[in-house]
Amino acid sequence: MSAVSLRSICAAALVFGVMLRLTPEGSAKRIAAMCASCALVLMLVNLVGQTDIYDYALDIARYRSAAEKIGLDAQSANDAMSRPVIERECEEYIMDKARYLGVELRAVDVEVRWSKEGVWVPCGAVMYIDSQNTATHRLSELIEAELGVAAEDQEWIIEGTDR
């Protein structure tokens, strides 16, 4: 299909719509509407007559391919926002911050919940450490400030002791 022909049909429809809106009621308006309708029908028939069936099939194949790509992109975006991905990214973030601060963090488990905005957000974290020091307090502050997990929703478990 020729994009120029489609554009010209759309432009003609707009011009005819404006023309009909400005035409006074009565026989003049009915005649103008009939002429505009005939012109648009002739343009469409001409467009269909110009269309090569092979080109039409190629266009359909291109549109299907584009639709599949859009679907795959949407699935990929959905997968990126899935619960395990968000949990893993938050856990990696905490581990990186712990390394940066010098906290000996053995493991971390992050809990997420579904928010009203339609995304997974962290709501709790359990950190497994060898011993607690001032750096763990700083890490707790960072987790609260940057991930939004309140200090009371963070659990620090010192390995080798009971909770």
DATA-V95090 format. One record per residue. N is the residue number from 1. RES is the residue in three letters. PSI is psi in whole degrees, -180 to 180 (none if undefined). BURIAL is I if it has 16 or more other ideal C-beta (glycine too) atoms within 10 Angstrom, else O. Layout:
# DATA-V95090
n=N res=RES psi=PSI burial=BURIAL
n=N res=RES psi=PSI burial=BURIAL
This chain:
# DATA-V95090
n=1 res=MET psi=143 burial=O
n=2 res=SER psi=123 burial=O
n=3 res=ALA psi=-32 burial=O
n=4 res=VAL psi=-41 burial=O
n=5 res=SER psi=-41 burial=O
n=6 res=LEU psi=-41 burial=O
n=7 res=ARG psi=-40 burial=O
n=8 res=SER psi=-35 burial=O
n=9 res=ILE psi=-44 burial=I
n=10 res=CYS psi=-43 burial=O
n=11 res=ALA psi=-43 burial=O
n=12 res=ALA psi=-40 burial=O
n=13 res=ALA psi=-41 burial=O
n=14 res=LEU psi=-45 burial=O
n=15 res=VAL psi=-44 burial=O
n=16 res=PHE psi=-38 burial=I
n=17 res=GLY psi=-44 burial=O
n=18 res=VAL psi=-43 burial=O
n=19 res=MET psi=-44 burial=O
n=20 res=LEU psi=-33 burial=O
n=21 res=ARG psi=-35 burial=O
n=22 res=LEU psi=-17 burial=O
n=23 res=THR psi=133 burial=O
n=24 res=PRO psi=154 burial=O
n=25 res=GLU psi=153 burial=O
n=26 res=GLY psi=-160 burial=O
n=27 res=SER psi=-33 burial=O
n=28 res=ALA psi=-40 burial=O
n=29 res=LYS psi=-40 burial=O
n=30 res=ARG psi=-41 burial=O
n=31 res=ILE psi=-43 burial=O
n=32 res=ALA psi=-41 burial=I
n=33 res=ALA psi=-41 burial=O
n=34 res=MET psi=-44 burial=O
n=35 res=CYS psi=-43 burial=O
n=36 res=ALA psi=-43 burial=I
n=37 res=SER psi=-45 burial=O
n=38 res=CYS psi=-43 burial=O
n=39 res=ALA psi=-44 burial=O
n=40 res=LEU psi=-40 burial=O
n=41 res=VAL psi=-44 burial=O
n=42 res=LEU psi=-40 burial=O
n=43 res=MET psi=-43 burial=I
n=44 res=LEU psi=-42 burial=O
n=45 res=VAL psi=-41 burial=O
n=46 res=ASN psi=-41 burial=O
n=47 res=LEU psi=-45 burial=O
n=48 res=VAL psi=-38 burial=O
n=49 res=GLY psi=-30 burial=O
n=50 res=GLN psi=-19 burial=O
n=51 res=THR psi=123 burial=O
n=52 res=ASP psi=129 burial=O
n=53 res=ILE psi=-32 burial=O
n=54 res=TYR psi=-45 burial=O
n=55 res=ASP psi=-38 burial=O
n=56 res=TYR psi=-45 burial=O
n=57 res=ALA psi=-40 burial=O
n=58 res=LEU psi=-41 burial=O
n=59 res=ASP psi=-44 burial=O
n=60 res=ILE psi=-43 burial=O
n=61 res=ALA psi=-41 burial=O
n=62 res=ARG psi=-43 burial=O
n=63 res=TYR psi=-39 burial=O
n=64 res=ARG psi=-44 burial=O
n=65 res=SER psi=-43 burial=O
n=66 res=ALA psi=-40 burial=O
n=67 res=ALA psi=-40 burial=O
n=68 res=GLU psi=-42 burial=O
n=69 res=LYS psi=-43 burial=O
n=70 res=ILE psi=-41 burial=O
n=71 res=GLY psi=-43 burial=O
n=72 res=LEU psi=-39 burial=O
n=73 res=ASP psi=-41 burial=O
n=74 res=ALA psi=-41 burial=O
n=75 res=GLN psi=-42 burial=O
n=76 res=SER psi=-42 burial=O
n=77 res=ALA psi=-40 burial=O
n=78 res=ASN psi=-42 burial=O
n=79 res=ASP psi=-38 burial=O
n=80 res=ALA psi=-25 burial=O
n=81 res=MET psi=12 burial=O
n=82 res=SER psi=159 burial=O
n=83 res=ARG psi=-52 burial=O
n=84 res=PRO psi=-35 burial=O
n=85 res=VAL psi=-46 burial=O
n=86 res=ILE psi=-44 burial=I
n=87 res=GLU psi=-47 burial=I
n=88 res=ARG psi=-43 burial=O
n=89 res=GLU psi=-39 burial=O
n=90 res=CYS psi=-41 burial=I
n=91 res=GLU psi=-42 burial=I
n=92 res=GLU psi=-39 burial=O
n=93 res=TYR psi=-47 burial=I
n=94 res=ILE psi=-42 burial=I
n=95 res=MET psi=-42 burial=I
n=96 res=ASP psi=-44 burial=O
n=97 res=LYS psi=-39 burial=I
n=98 res=ALA psi=-45 burial=I
n=99 res=ARG psi=-43 burial=O
n=100 res=TYR psi=-39 burial=O
n=101 res=LEU psi=-8 burial=I
n=102 res=GLY psi=22 burial=O
n=103 res=VAL psi=129 burial=I
n=104 res=GLU psi=88 burial=O
n=105 res=LEU psi=118 burial=I
n=106 res=ARG psi=-44 burial=O
n=107 res=ALA psi=165 burial=O
n=108 res=VAL psi=141 burial=I
n=109 res=ASP psi=124 burial=O
n=110 res=VAL psi=136 burial=I
n=111 res=GLU psi=135 burial=O
n=112 res=VAL psi=158 burial=I
n=113 res=ARG psi=158 burial=O
n=114 res=TRP psi=126 burial=O
n=115 res=SER psi=169 burial=O
n=116 res=LYS psi=-27 burial=O
n=117 res=GLU psi=-6 burial=O
n=118 res=GLY psi=30 burial=O
n=119 res=VAL psi=160 burial=O
n=120 res=TRP psi=131 burial=I
n=121 res=VAL psi=143 burial=O
n=122 res=PRO psi=139 burial=I
n=123 res=CYS psi=-7 burial=I
n=124 res=GLY psi=156 burial=O
n=125 res=ALA psi=141 burial=I
n=126 res=VAL psi=122 burial=O
n=127 res=MET psi=133 burial=I
n=128 res=TYR psi=118 burial=O
n=129 res=ILE psi=165 burial=I
n=130 res=ASP psi=-41 burial=O
n=131 res=SER psi=157 burial=O
n=132 res=GLN psi=140 burial=O
n=133 res=ASN psi=-171 burial=O
n=134 res=THR psi=-29 burial=O
n=135 res=ALA psi=-31 burial=I
n=136 res=THR psi=-34 burial=I
n=137 res=HIS psi=-42 burial=O
n=138 res=ARG psi=-41 burial=O
n=139 res=LEU psi=-41 burial=I
n=140 res=SER psi=-42 burial=I
n=141 res=GLU psi=-41 burial=O
n=142 res=LEU psi=-41 burial=I
n=143 res=ILE psi=-41 burial=I
n=144 res=GLU psi=-44 burial=I
n=145 res=ALA psi=-40 burial=O
n=146 res=GLU psi=-25 burial=O
n=147 res=LEU psi=-15 burial=I
n=148 res=GLY psi=17 burial=O
n=149 res=VAL psi=110 burial=I
n=150 res=ALA psi=153 burial=O
n=151 res=ALA psi=-36 burial=O
n=152 res=GLU psi=-14 burial=O
n=153 res=ASP psi=7 burial=O
n=154 res=GLN psi=134 burial=I
n=155 res=GLU psi=128 burial=O
n=156 res=TRP psi=115 burial=I
n=157 res=ILE psi=119 burial=O
n=158 res=ILE psi=120 burial=O
n=159 res=GLU psi=139 burial=O
n=160 res=GLY psi=1 burial=O
n=161 res=THR psi=164 burial=O
n=162 res=ASP psi=151 burial=O
n=163 res=ARG psi=none burial=O
